[in-house]
Amino acid sequence: MTAEIRHEAETNDVAPAKSGPRRMLNEKQVLAIVPVGRTTLFRMEKSGRFPRSTYISPNRRVWFEDEIVAWQAAVDEFNPKRGRGKGRSRRGLPSGVEGKADTR
C-alpha cells in the first residue's frame, strides 16, 4: 500500500460522515425554539439537562443546532416521575394548604 493511499484511507476513517459547518444559534434563537425563560435555560444547562453552550469570543455564547435537535428528540413529554418545581412535590394535603409553609 503506498503512502498516498494509506493517508487517504486514514483520513476517510477519521472524518465524520457529515462534514460541513454546524449551524450555531445565539441565545435569542434558542429561546425562540425552547419554550423556557432565560434563567431556566441556564439552570438546565448548568445541571446537565440541556446541551452546553460554547463561547466563540469572550462575549459571544452559541449553541449548536444539531445538539438542540437531539435534545428535543430525547425529551420525554410525559414522565410522571419528572420534577415539578419548588413546592409541588407534596401530595395529599387538604385544599388551601398547598402553598403555605409550616409556621412552627
Secondary structure as UniProt FT lines:
FT   HELIX           3..14
FT   STRAND          24..25
FT   HELIX           27..33
FT   HELIX           38..47
FT   STRAND          54..57
FT   TURN            58..59
FT   STRAND          60..64
FT   HELIX           65..74
FT   TURN            80..81
FT   TURN            86..87
FT   TURN            95..96
FT   TURN            98..99
//
